């Protein structure tokens, strides 16, 4: 695939308002990449149905997710923003790639294990083959870099394996992508169970800060955040709660861990939690205002989605045709 700039691809599931984890680990970094790279950002509704969704909610949340992405600073003139199910090539390539992915590799994925444990009543095939669809998302566009949180690293590695296996048989069809993981904030943890990542679908609202939460809710959640009994603001493996709050504060203020430790030395967690909450409120304020403005303009959002889908489909069709020819599907 001919490209002027290196290509970036990433996606987010429209499973609800995204969390501070999604924001800090992934979405916040996406707008900055637009100048240097050709960026494609998708609302991954096909991934979302691996867990049962209410159809009306999924539809609404898909449009809202587009507004959330634009509010974060993604410019649909510079980047392609689209909804995954609007470009059928993702599902089409996914089938082919599934035939190049050993079953055992899929059962080893952390996310499959975690989501199977979380939804024992519905361990469906989509939950297992999710990484194949993700590989198709990435490989369809000749992607060089995939900006994601660290929880998705294993899936990007599997994508590389699939691409290399396919290229080994048919020549250089796929670009081999690299994950792009932020140095700080790559895994924001739950405020209530700091050993677990913060997740959109967590049923305990105190554990999750959502990017549209009102300031008083943000303050309340941080005040209730689980820490430890030591009372000193310092990062350590056996202090996951405090370390998590320090990462969040570091991302929101640009301060290093050393600077944070020095600034809060001798002060209790109460003062620190207040400061973390205020830094998050300040970071999210402009984003929240822009989101409200965008969501009021449904026609504009629908136009962005239609334009994005057309541009993505045109790119995807080229690569899919090449793959179909390579594997021997009869061309009419
Ligand atoms: N806690 C996190 N810290 C840092 N990055 C995170 N990401 C997710 N959680 C954290 C990154 O956000 C991007 C989009 O994620 P997703 O919507 O594809 O789904 P996910 O990884 O399954 O996120 P959630 O919030 O846990 O969703 P649900 O609850 O619906 O399953 C990815 O780049 C991810 O790395």
Boltz pocket constraint, residues with backbone or C-beta under 6 A from the ligand:
constraints:
  - pocket:
      binder: B
      contacts: [[A, 11], [A, 12], [A, 13], [A, 14], [A, 15], [A, 19], [A, 20], [A, 21], [A, 22], [A, 23], [A, 24], [A, 25], [A, 26], [A, 27], [A, 44], [A, 147], [A, 148], [A, 149], [A, 150], [A, 151], [A, 152], [A, 185], [A, 186], [A, 187], [A, 188], [A, 189], [A, 197], [A, 198], [A, 199], [A, 200], [A, 201], [A, 202]]
      max_distance: 6.0
